[in-house]
């Protein structure tokens, strides 16, 4: 059976099975960010979930779930432009 599902570009793509999103619990999401980007933790994600400014998440009962794609987008948005000195106030020109 051939199924159509949304691809990464938003267009429908053919596939043989539904692709389900992979979710990470908060502890695993913090470890994922730390390993891939060098910053982030379970505690920082918990605080940001309360005060705002963190990555989007879902709830399944008491569990907080993050999608790796959303974590990647959030982390990349937090990384600033290259600088040539710590005294630079903005990006290197």
Helices and strands as residue ranges (DSSP letters): E 3-6, E 12-15, E 23-25, H 26-37, H 42-51, E 58-60, E 63-67, H 68-78
